Amino acid sequence: MSALFDNARTWPVALVAAAMLLMSAPVCAQPQVQLLEDFELRDSEEIARANQLRAILEDRGLSEEQVRVTDFEGQDRTPELLGPRVPGDVPPRLGERQVVVRPAETISMRLPTERSDLPGGVAQIEDSGRDPETGDGWFHPSLFSSPIPAIWDDDLHQYTTRLSIGLRGENVPPGIELEQPVTVQLGFSGLTAEPIEQITLRRPGIEHERHLDFQFVPTTDQPTLKMRSSIVDVDFEIEAMPRIAILPESDSMTGLGLEEIQINVRRLKPHGDFAPASDDLLAAVTVSGAATPDSSELNIEEGTVGTSFALRSSGLSDATIRVSDGQHTASRTIEQRFPIGPVLAALFGGAIGGFARRFMKKAPPITTGTRIVEGLIAAIVVYVASVLGAGYFNVLPPAIAATEAGAFLTGAASGFVGVAVFEAFRRNLVRTGSY
């Protein structure tokens, strides 16, 4: 009886506990239901973003196998956006509204001559609560160069072209920009050039393009400009025109018409190898300065790499040669030297010739110094005459005045004969009583 009473007394407590348990059950289940709803919402958002990205790629002819999707720091997000979705997995929250879509491999192409869209870009994908008009956007890099083929700048002795690099936006609202700037680095191979400064791109539009003057000299038959960025890596093959080179046998010559040198004109490939002419070419020769070419027009025959002409000095100022075939122009400056060596040789020869006169029989008794001075005077007069005759009137061989040996012999002979002339002149003055 006592046990029954005890059970009857605990029965109300049990009823109260059961009631409280029933009341608390919905409260405990509510966070779990909310969590499942959040997962489903996130999953639907990420699926929508992935579908949108796939549509963007499809519109631009890009397959999922050809590209890699990353954030601006380079972290691979391809599995999260384009990978298969496993049921039950909680999708990650990407957070970015823009993702980088870059080709999986380095692209090789010729350097474009018109503004061209490069592979890869930045996709603007919708985020929850964002205006749909700002979604489905696409930023992609563009580049072109002018002129191409690059032309040879004879003043700089380099090829030169101008690079223009920028971003183009498709289906993006005005004023929008990248969430983070993209840095573009330019390098090269197969050529020599000054290092190129890195470029930062953030806003699309021609007004935000960056322009660079690129000057280079190829060292191989295929110079390459290498573009590296978080959006795309491209190797651009650079085209350059052949050029004309003036190759004299010497960079200087004796002035005053005393020397003639051979000037070789050669057609060269951009990296310096000889380039045979594909057709007959006519080239005009002009010379500024005191020098004269033997021809003002050159003919470069088909299949040959060039031709030659002679250039003769006619003064002491430097001579600048310019050769042009209508497409290519080259210039070269030739220094003209004063004939110091021949002049000294002539004077030395004149002194020796004048001194040697004293050993002749019946030579008048005059001092050795007088004979030497008279020999020097005679030698310099005759040397100037030989310069005029050889360099300007072309009646004497240039070697008489242009070489040390010829000048010495001329000076010695003129000094010897000149002293004899002075002696005869003095004797004539004595006979006439004028001395």
TARATA-V207201 format. One record per backbone hydrogen bond with DSSP energy under -0.5 kcal/mol. CO is the residue of the C=O (numbers start at 1). NH is the residue of the N-H. Records with the same first field share a line. If there is no record, write none. Layout:
CO=NH, NH
This chain:
1=5
2=6
3=7
4=8
5=9
6=10
7=11
8=12
10=14
11=15
12=16
13=17
14=18
15=19
16=20
17=21
18=22
19=23
20=24
21=25
22=26
24=28
25=29
26=30
27=31
28=32
29=33
30=34
31=35
32=36
33=37
34=38
35=39
36=40
37=41
38=42
39=43
40=44
41=45
42=46
43=47
44=48
45=49
46=50
47=51
48=52
49=53
50=54
51=55
52=56
53=57
54=58
55=59
56=60
57=62
58=61
63=66, 67
66=104
68=70, 102
69=77, 78
70=100
71=74
75=71
77=81
78=82, 83
79=83
84=86
85=87
86=89
89=91
92=94
97=125
99=123
100=70, 102
101=121
102=68
107=235
109=237
112=145
116=143
121=101
122=139
123=99, 125
124=136, 137
127=130
131=134
132=135
137=124
138=170
139=122
140=168
141=118
142=166
143=116
144=164
146=162
150=241
151=160
152=154
153=157, 158
158=153
159=216
160=151
161=214
162=146
163=212
164=144
165=210
166=142
167=205
168=140
170=138
173=176
176=204
181=183
182=201
183=185
184=199
185=228
186=196
187=226
189=224
190=219, 220
192=217
199=184
201=182
202=178
205=208
206=209
210=165
212=163, 214
213=215
214=161
215=194
216=159
217=192
223=238
224=189, 226
225=227, 236
226=187, 228
227=234
228=185
232=229
233=107
234=227, 236
235=109, 237
236=225
237=111
239=150
243=268
245=247, 266
246=248
247=264
251=335
253=337
254=259
255=258
259=313
261=311
262=249, 264
263=309
264=247, 266
265=307
266=245
267=275
268=243
269=272
273=269
274=276
277=303
281=300
283=298
284=324
286=322
288=320
289=291
290=314, 315
292=312
296=285
298=283, 300
299=301
300=281
301=304
304=277
305=267
307=265
309=263
310=294
311=261
312=292
315=256
319=321, 334
320=288
321=332
322=286
323=330
324=284
328=325
330=323
332=321
333=335
334=319
335=253, 337
337=255
338=340
339=343
340=344
341=345
342=346
343=347
344=348
345=349
346=350
347=351
348=352
349=353
350=354
351=355
352=356
353=357
354=357
355=358
356=359
357=360
360=363
364=366
367=371
368=372
369=373
370=374
371=375
372=376
373=377
374=378
375=379
376=380
377=381
378=382
379=383
380=384
381=385
382=386
383=387
384=388
385=389
386=390
387=391, 392
388=392, 393
389=395, 396
397=400
398=401, 402
399=403
403=407
404=408
405=409
406=410
407=411
408=412
409=413
410=414
411=415
412=416
413=417
414=418
415=419
416=420
417=421
418=422
419=423
420=424
421=425
422=426
423=427
424=428
425=429
426=430
427=431
428=432
429=434, 435
430=433
